[in-house]
Each structure stands twice: as structure tokens, then as C-alpha cells.
Amino acid sequence: MKKLLVLAVVVAFFVPAVASAQINWYGQFDVFGYAIDDEPYAETGTSNTYSRLILGASFDLAENIEGNASIMYFSTWGDNYLAGQQIDNSNDTGILSTTRIIEANVVFKNLFDNDKISAKIGRQFYDGGTFFNIGPRDLIYSYLVIGMLGMPYPEMFTDGGMDGAVATYDNKDNLKVDVGYTKIINENTPAGAKINTTFINAGYKFNDMLKIQAYLYDSEAADVGTDYLRFEYLGAKPEFKLGDLTASLELAQVFGDDDGSMFSTRHTADGYFAKLDAGYDFSAIKARGMYFMTGSEFMMPYTHDIYAGIYFTAMFRAMGGGGYYTEAGSMDCLNLGADYTINKFKFSLDYYRVGDRDAADKTYEADFVAQYNYKENVNFRGGIAYIGFESDSEKHMLYVLSVGYKFGSK
């Protein structure tokens, strides 16, 4: 009933304005399945298939005022009434329990009569880079984690959006600055947990060869699986491009303590993060490499957007399963890969080595992914991952298959 009331309020708010506005529809539909020969996290099941549908609309509410609203439906094949369960929304077995409002915001443009300044207020997505990425993910690790850990989607993640306000200065040329406040989890929830994040994220383009991103994220957390109550992530990422060569270097430092103070290193003196990416495009073949390392007291937030292979990326997400921050430890990750594109096909081959930087034992992953671009906005993808653990003889094979369709744009 509560969800019906929320939906009714959203409709009542937007419909009168939308009735006379031009609507721009956008969204996507995904079906994803996986199978793994052995599960290190859980004993229940070795395969799952999921469907996800996102439907959104943007429209002009008035001059220089834009509205955005979208919903997401997500389900595991065979769940709900298809599995013989009674349809009962009060007990979370009905369709309303698998449908979420993930966007409901208003954008105010040309603030203070300056076309460079705008503000977005309400439920929204935000891509701030490595350490703060809110919104639906195209990468498959979210699906893998919910399957292996039995976690709900999108409650464990931030795929369902955030509530907050983001002000932007964009000169449409070489400088863009975002300043925002978000409430990801409300402390008045039954669990008594909360996560609030305040941030500033800036990007500056010097020329076609060099640009840089700098950011500061300040998060307050309570009762979310960690003793730390406050974190700051301060970092910079220069990116370089020369012809067919691209490279970037990201450096970040985490500050955190359990007394709520800002920029404390009492528990995070060795809380650094460094990541190097490089790639060279040989026409049809693109060679690339990536390496990142962390200090022993680096804390990785659950909003991170680090891709480290089909299996390892899911593992990194799962590391925060008991809370919203997880101590990565003194770890490193090496990746070497290549992409080959011919006509409508793209083939990717990757090697990953992950482990404690100071330990001899490492874990390895080898991935092969094939993608067929049926249309510009429709693709079929299949992949195989081989995972080996140097510390023992345990081996895993992981198979994934998906189809994705996107339409429209915001």
C-alpha cells in the first residue's frame, strides 16, 4: 500500500506538467544468466537468470526547468507467482516489490541568469568516477553478487539512485564543477543505519592531450558494518592522450576514524590508492593494461566502480556484503588485455592477477568475452572466466550470457 501511495504522489506531481510537455523516453532492457561450477560464497544454486527493465522520461516543466522520472523492474526468473508463490505485495512476493522508483528529480537551469549554473534536486544518478558511482550498472558484477550471496537487488547497491541535491558549474568548454549533498541511507530506517555523502568533483581540460579530475568525498556512516563513522576520499586523476595512445594515473588517500572527525589518519595512515591505466589502439586491435595498489588501511566504499574481471569484480563487491565499507588491505591487481573488433563483432581477452601485495600467493583469472552488436543499441554477449587460487588446487569456471537493449537518451 505504501508503494502505491508513493507512486500516486509521483504521478500526481508530474502528470499535470507532463500533459502539455514534449516527453523524451529512454530506458533499457537486460536479460542476464550465469553458471558457475562451484560457489565459494554460498552453497545454494550454481546458476541464475535475471531480467531488468528501466523506463524513464524527461520533460520540460517550465522554461529552464526539466523533470526526470524513471522506474526499474528487476526479477529472478522463476520468482514470484511463476514459482507458485501467492501474489502478495504485503509480503514482498508481488510485482510492486520488484519495481522501484529510481529517478524523480527536477533540474533548474540558468540559475542566477547564468547558463553555466544548474542544480538537480531529488532522486537521481551520479557518476563521479572511481569512488562514487550511483545508478544502474551495465557491468555484470551486481548480478553475480546477488546470485552468489543471495542479496536483494538493488537494496545492497546504489543501482537504485540516491536522494540529494547537486549544483553544477559547466562553462561548456574546459571546466566543470559539481558540488553535492546526498542521503543514501536514512538513519530513521528500522535498521538505524545511515550514509550521508557531501562532495566536490571537478574536471578541467587543458587541451586535447591532457585533462584532470580532482575530487573530495566526505561520508558519514553509522551502523553499516564498520567502526569508522566518517570517511574522506581526496584524489586526483590526470588523463593523457597522444594519437592512439591513452593513459591515466589516479591517486587517492582515505581519511577515517571512529569519532566522526574530518581528515583523521589515526586509523588510516596507510590508506592510499594508486591506479594506472594505459592503452594503444592498433586499428582493429586495442591493447591495454591496468595496475592498482592500495595501502594496508585503505577502505573501499561500496559505491566504487573498479572493474577487475568477470569474477573478481563481483568478489570486490561481495567484500562489502556485511556493510558498506570494506578494508581492502595491502592489495594489488594487474590486468593485461586486448580487444579485437571486426564488423559487428568484438572479442576481448583478459588476464588478471589479484592478491595481497606483500604475500606470495596470488589468485588468477582469465576471461574471454564475445559480443555481437545486432543493432547499434542491441547487443548479445557471452563470456567464460577461469579462476585459479595459488594457495590451493581450487579452480572455478564461470559462464555468462546476456542480451541488452537501450533506447532513447536523456
C-alpha positions in Angstrom: 0.0 0.0 0.0 2.8 2.4 0.9 4.4 1.8 -2.5 1.1 2.5 -4.3 0.8 5.8 -2.3 4.3 6.8 -3.3 3.6 6.0 -6.9 0.4 8.0 -6.8 2.2 11.1 -5.3 4.8 11.0 -8.1 2.1 10.7 -10.8 0.1 13.5 -9.3 3.1 15.7 -9.2 4.4 15.2 -12.7 1.3 14.4 -14.8 -0.2 17.9 -14.9 3.0 19.4 -16.2 3.8 16.4 -18.5 0.4 16.6 -20.2 1.4 19.7 -22.1 5.2 18.9 -22.4 7.2 17.1 -25.0 8.3 13.8 -23.5 11.7 12.2 -24.2 11.5 8.5 -23.4 14.6 6.5 -22.5 15.5 3.2 -20.9 17.0 -0.3 -21.3 16.1 -3.9 -21.0 18.6 -6.6 -20.0 18.5 -10.4 -19.6 21.5 -12.0 -17.9 22.3 -15.5 -17.0 25.3 -17.1 -15.3 26.5 -20.6 -14.2 29.5 -21.4 -12.0 30.8 -24.9 -11.3 31.4 -24.2 -7.6 30.4 -21.3 -5.4 32.9 -20.1 -2.8 30.3 -17.8 -1.1 27.2 -19.9 -0.9 26.0 -23.4 -1.3 22.6 -22.7 -2.7 22.4 -22.9 -6.5 25.0 -22.7 -9.2 23.1 -20.7 -11.8 20.5 -17.9 -12.2 18.8 -15.8 -14.9 17.7 -12.2 -14.3 15.6 -9.6 -16.1 15.9 -5.9 -15.6 13.8 -3.2 -17.3 14.3 0.6 -16.8 11.8 3.0 -18.2 12.3 6.8 -17.9 11.1 10.1 -19.2 12.5 13.6 -19.2 10.3 16.6 -20.0 10.2 20.4 -19.7 8.1 21.6 -16.7 8.6 25.3 -17.5 11.2 27.5 -19.1 14.7 26.3 -17.9 13.1 23.7 -15.6 13.3 20.0 -16.5 11.8 17.0 -14.8 13.1 13.4 -14.8 11.4 10.2 -13.6 12.1 6.6 -14.1 11.3 3.2 -12.7 13.1 -0.1 -12.6 11.7 -3.6 -12.6 14.1 -6.4 -11.6 13.4 -10.1 -11.0 15.0 -13.5 -11.0 13.5 -15.9 -13.5 11.1 -18.3 -11.7 10.5 -16.0 -8.7 7.1 -14.6 -7.5 4.0 -16.2 -8.9 5.9 -18.0 -11.6 7.4 -20.2 -8.9 4.0 -21.0 -7.4 4.0 -18.3 -4.7 0.9 -16.4 -3.9 0.9 -12.8 -5.2 1.0 -10.8 -2.0 2.6 -7.3 -2.1 2.4 -7.0 1.7 4.8 -10.0 2.0 7.1 -8.9 -0.8 6.1 -11.5 -3.3 4.2 -9.3 -5.7 5.3 -7.2 -8.6 5.4 -4.0 -6.6 8.2 -5.4 -4.5 10.3 -5.8 -7.6 9.6 -2.4 -9.0 11.4 0.7 -7.8 11.2 4.5 -8.5 14.9 5.2 -9.2 14.6 8.7 -10.5 12.3 11.6 -9.5 14.1 14.9 -9.8 13.8 18.4 -11.1 16.7 20.3 -12.9 16.9 24.0 -12.6 18.9 25.6 -15.4 20.2 29.1 -16.0 20.3 29.8 -12.3 21.1 33.4 -11.4 20.6 34.2 -15.1 23.8 32.3 -15.8 23.5 29.5 -18.3 26.6 27.8 -16.8 24.9 27.1 -13.5 22.3 24.5 -12.8 21.0 22.3 -10.0 19.4 18.9 -9.8 17.3 18.1 -6.8 15.6 14.8 -5.9 16.3 11.1 -6.5 19.0 10.9 -9.2 22.0 9.1 -10.6 25.6 10.4 -10.4 28.8 9.2 -11.9 31.7 10.7 -10.0 34.3 8.2 -11.2 36.1 5.5 -9.3 34.8 6.1 -5.8 31.3 7.5 -6.2 29.2 6.0 -8.9 25.4 5.9 -8.2 22.9 4.4 -10.7 22.3 1.2 -12.7 25.4 -0.6 -13.8 25.9 -2.2 -17.2 28.7 -4.4 -15.9 27.5 -7.8 -14.7 29.0 -8.0 -11.3 25.9 -6.7 -9.5 24.0 -9.7 -10.9 26.7 -12.2 -9.9 26.9 -11.0 -6.3 23.1 -11.2 -5.7 23.2 -14.7 -7.1 26.2 -16.0 -5.1 25.3 -14.2 -1.9 21.5 -14.2 -2.2 21.4 -10.4 -1.7 18.4 -8.4 -2.9 18.7 -6.0 -5.8 19.1 -3.1 -5.7 19.0 -2.7 -1.9 22.6 -3.9 -1.4 23.9 -1.5 -4.0 23.4 2.1 -5.2 22.0 1.0 -8.5 18.6 2.4 -7.4 19.8 6.0 -7.2 20.3 8.5 -4.4 18.4 11.3 -2.8 20.1 14.7 -2.8 21.0 17.9 -4.5 23.8 18.5 -6.9 24.8 22.0 -8.1 26.9 22.2 -11.3 29.0 24.9 -12.9 29.8 24.0 -16.6 31.3 26.5 -19.0 30.7 24.0 -21.8 34.4 24.3 -22.8 37.1 23.1 -20.3 35.8 23.4 -16.7 33.0 21.5 -14.9 32.5 21.5 -11.1 29.8 19.6 -9.2 29.0 20.2 -5.5 26.5 17.9 -3.9 24.9 16.5 -0.8 23.3 13.1 -0.8 21.5 10.9 1.7 21.9 7.3 0.5 20.6 5.6 3.7 18.3 7.3 6.2 19.1 6.9 9.8 15.4 6.7 10.6 15.1 3.3 8.8 14.3 0.3 11.1 18.0 -0.8 10.8 19.1 2.6 12.2 21.8 2.8 9.6 22.8 5.9 7.6 25.1 7.1 4.9 25.3 10.8 4.0 27.9 12.0 1.5 28.9 15.5 0.7 31.3 16.1 -2.2 33.0 18.3 -4.7 34.1 16.9 -8.0 35.9 19.0 -10.7 37.2 18.3 -14.1 39.5 20.6 -16.2 40.6 20.1 -19.8 43.9 21.7 -20.6 43.9 20.7 -24.3 43.1 17.7 -26.5 46.1 15.9 -24.9 45.6 16.5 -21.2 42.7 16.7 -18.7 42.4 16.2 -15.0 39.8 15.3 -12.4 40.0 16.2 -8.7 37.6 15.2 -6.0 36.8 15.2 -2.3 34.1 12.9 -0.9 33.1 13.2 2.8 30.9 10.3 4.0 29.3 9.9 7.4 28.3 6.3 8.2 26.6 4.6 11.2 25.8 1.0 11.9 26.7 -0.2 8.5 29.3 -2.9 9.4 32.3 -0.7 10.3 33.6 1.0 13.4 34.5 4.1 11.3 31.9 6.9 11.4 33.4 9.3 8.9 35.5 9.0 5.8 37.1 11.4 3.4 38.4 10.4 -0.1 40.7 13.0 -1.6 42.1 12.2 -5.0 43.2 13.4 -8.5 43.2 11.7 -11.9 45.2 13.2 -14.8 44.4 11.6 -18.2 46.7 11.8 -21.3 46.0 11.1 -25.0 48.5 11.3 -27.8 47.3 9.8 -31.1 46.3 6.2 -30.5 47.9 6.1 -27.0 45.8 6.8 -23.9 46.9 6.7 -20.3 45.7 7.8 -16.9 47.0 7.8 -13.3 44.7 8.1 -10.3 46.0 8.8 -6.8 43.7 8.9 -3.7 44.0 9.0 0.1 41.4 7.9 2.5 41.0 9.5 5.9 38.8 7.8 8.5 38.2 7.5 12.2 35.6 6.3 14.7 35.0 9.6 16.4 33.4 11.5 13.5 36.3 13.9 13.0 37.3 15.0 9.5 40.7 14.2 7.8 41.8 11.9 10.6 44.6 9.4 9.8 44.5 7.7 13.3 43.2 4.5 11.7 44.1 5.2 8.0 47.7 6.4 8.0 48.4 3.8 5.3 45.2 4.4 3.4 46.4 5.3 -0.1 45.2 4.1 -3.5 47.1 4.3 -6.9 45.8 3.1 -10.3 47.5 3.2 -13.7 45.7 2.6 -17.0 47.2 2.6 -20.5 46.0 1.5 -23.9 47.1 1.7 -27.5 44.7 1.3 -30.5 46.2 -0.7 -33.4 43.1 -0.1 -35.6 41.1 -3.3 -35.2 43.1 -4.4 -32.1 43.3 -2.4 -28.9 46.0 -3.5 -26.4 45.5 -2.3 -22.8 46.9 -2.7 -19.3 45.9 -1.7 -15.7 47.5 -1.9 -12.3 46.3 -0.7 -9.0 47.6 -1.0 -5.4 46.4 0.1 -2.0 47.8 0.7 1.4 47.0 -1.7 4.2 44.5 0.7 5.8 42.7 1.7 2.6 38.9 1.4 2.9 37.0 0.7 -0.3 33.4 2.2 -0.4 30.6 0.2 -1.7 30.0 2.8 -4.4 33.3 2.1 -6.1 33.5 1.5 -9.8 36.6 -0.6 -10.2 36.4 -3.3 -12.9 38.8 -6.3 -12.4 37.3 -9.1 -14.4 34.0 -11.0 -14.6 34.6 -12.9 -11.3 37.0 -10.6 -9.3 34.7 -7.5 -9.8 31.9 -9.5 -8.2 34.2 -10.6 -5.4 35.2 -7.0 -4.7 31.6 -6.0 -4.4 30.9 -9.0 -2.2 33.7 -7.9 0.2 31.3 -5.3 1.5 28.4 -7.7 1.9 28.2 -7.2 5.7 28.4 -3.4 5.4 29.0 -0.5 3.1 32.7 -0.2 3.5 35.4 -2.8 3.5 39.1 -2.8 4.2 40.9 -3.8 1.0 44.2 -4.4 2.8 47.6 -4.1 1.2 46.4 -5.5 -2.2 47.2 -5.1 -5.8 45.7 -6.1 -9.1 47.4 -6.5 -12.5 45.5 -6.7 -15.8 46.7 -7.3 -19.3 44.1 -7.4 -22.1 43.2 -6.9 -25.7 40.1 -6.2 -27.8 39.6 -7.2 -31.4 36.8 -5.7 -33.4 35.6 -6.9 -36.8 32.3 -5.8 -38.4 29.6 -6.3 -35.8 31.7 -8.5 -33.5 34.0 -7.6 -30.6 36.3 -10.2 -28.9 38.1 -9.5 -25.6 40.8 -11.5 -23.9 42.0 -10.6 -20.3 44.3 -11.8 -17.7 44.1 -10.7 -14.0 46.3 -11.3 -11.0 45.0 -10.3 -7.6 46.3 -10.7 -4.1 47.9 -9.2 -1.0 50.8 -7.1 -2.3 53.2 -8.5 0.3 52.2 -12.2 0.0 53.5 -14.7 -2.4 50.1 -16.4 -3.0 48.0 -14.8 -5.7 44.7 -15.5 -7.4 44.3 -15.6 -11.2 41.5 -15.0 -13.6 41.4 -15.4 -17.4 38.4 -14.1 -19.3 37.2 -14.4 -22.8 34.2 -12.3 -23.9 32.5 -12.2 -27.3 30.0 -9.5 -28.2 27.7 -9.3 -31.2 26.2 -5.9 -31.9 23.0 -6.9 -33.6 21.9 -3.3 -33.9 23.5 0.0 -32.7 21.6 -0.3 -29.4 21.2 -4.1 -29.2 24.0 -6.5 -28.3 24.4 -10.1 -27.3 27.3 -11.1 -25.1 28.8 -14.3 -23.8 31.8 -14.9 -21.6 33.9 -17.5 -19.9 36.1 -16.9 -16.8 38.7 -19.3 -15.4 39.6 -18.7 -11.8 42.6 -20.3 -10.1 43.8 -20.0 -6.5 47.5 -20.3 -6.0 47.2 -21.2 -2.3 45.3 -24.5 -3.1 44.2 -26.6 -6.0 40.7 -25.0 -6.1 39.6 -24.0 -9.6 36.4 -22.4 -10.9 34.8 -22.0 -14.3 32.2 -19.2 -14.7 29.9 -18.8 -17.8 27.8 -15.7 -18.6 25.3 -14.9 -21.3 23.3 -11.7 -21.8 21.3 -9.6 -24.2 20.9 -5.8 -23.8 18.7 -3.2 -25.5 18.8 0.5 -24.9 16.6 3.2 -26.4 16.5 7.0 -26.2 18.8 9.3 -24.3 18.4 12.0 -21.7 
